[in-house]
Amino acid sequence: MVVSNADETFEAVEEGSGVVLLAAGNAAIYQRPGVVTLPVSGLSPSRLALVWRPDDHRAAVRDFVEALLNASPDLPRNGQVGP
């Protein structure tokens, strides 16, 4: 099964087609009757990366990237930043 978004991901979980790891803060957002969430401990801290196509010039993408960079000035600026 291939999923394209969060709703499809959790529908797949509800159907028994898979499991998903998500940030603890998102567990409450994706509560569903057919899904159980449990905290996972013992894992090392994770790092996330923001990735987008270099030819994607949509205002929503640009605004999101700019908001993230403004909110997190300590983020590394590797490679091209912003569309």
Stockholm file with secondary structure:
# STOCKHOLM 1.0

chainA/1-83         MVVSNADETFEAVEEGSGVVLLAAGNAAIYQRPGVVTLPVSGLSPSRLALVWRPDDHRAAVRDFVEALLNASPDLPRNGQVGP
#=GR chainA/1-83 SS CCCCSHHHHHHHHHTTSCCCCCCGGGTTTTCCTTCCCCCCCSCCCCCCCCCCCTTCCCHHHHHHHHHHHHHCTTSCCCSCCCC
#=GC SS_cons        CCCCSHHHHHHHHHTTSCCCCCCGGGTTTTCCTTCCCCCCCSCCCCCCCCCCCTTCCCHHHHHHHHHHHHHCTTSCCCSCCCC
//
